Amino acid sequence: MKKETKIVAGILAGAALGAAVALILSTDKTDDVKEKLSDWFADLLDASKDKLADVADSVKDKIAQVRH
């Protein structure tokens, strides 16, 4: 695993853990907090999917260069 990939994975894991702890410790258990966290997780997943797609494209390009 590349250093950049490890950093991104660590940030995503830390953010997910932090959000989960915030939800558990939150005194406001309303749907508003849950909705905000749900939206935040959805945005986080979209961003990570985009990053992984970029990495996959980069790997495909490198493989194509090596083959030719």
ZIKA-V344001 format. One record per backbone hydrogen bond with DSSP energy under -0.5 kcal/mol. NH is the residue of the N-H (numbers start at 1). CO is the residue of the C=O. E is the energy in kcal/mol with one decimal. If there is no record, write none. Layout:
NH:CO:E / NH:CO:E
This chain:
6:2:-2.1 / 7:3:-2.2 / 8:4:-2.3 / 9:5:-2.5 / 10:6:-2.3 / 11:7:-2.4 / 12:8:-2.5 / 13:9:-2.4 / 14:10:-2.5 / 15:11:-2.5 / 16:12:-2.3 / 17:13:-2.4 / 18:14:-2.6 / 19:15:-2.3 / 20:16:-2.1 / 21:17:-2.4 / 22:18:-2.4 / 23:19:-2.2 / 24:20:-2.2 / 25:21:-2.7 / 26:22:-1.1 / 29:27:-1.0 / 34:30:-1.4 / 35:31:-2.8 / 36:32:-2.4 / 37:33:-2.5 / 38:34:-2.4 / 39:35:-2.6 / 40:36:-2.4 / 41:37:-2.8 / 42:38:-2.3 / 43:39:-2.4 / 44:40:-2.5 / 45:41:-2.8 / 46:42:-2.3 / 47:43:-2.5 / 48:44:-2.4 / 49:45:-2.5 / 50:46:-2.2 / 51:47:-2.2 / 52:48:-2.6 / 53:49:-2.3 / 54:50:-2.1 / 55:51:-2.3 / 56:52:-2.6 / 57:53:-2.4 / 58:54:-2.2 / 59:55:-2.4 / 60:56:-2.5 / 61:57:-2.4 / 62:58:-2.2 / 63:59:-2.5 / 64:60:-2.3 / 65:61:-2.0 / 66:62:-2.1 / 67:63:-2.1 / 68:64:-1.2
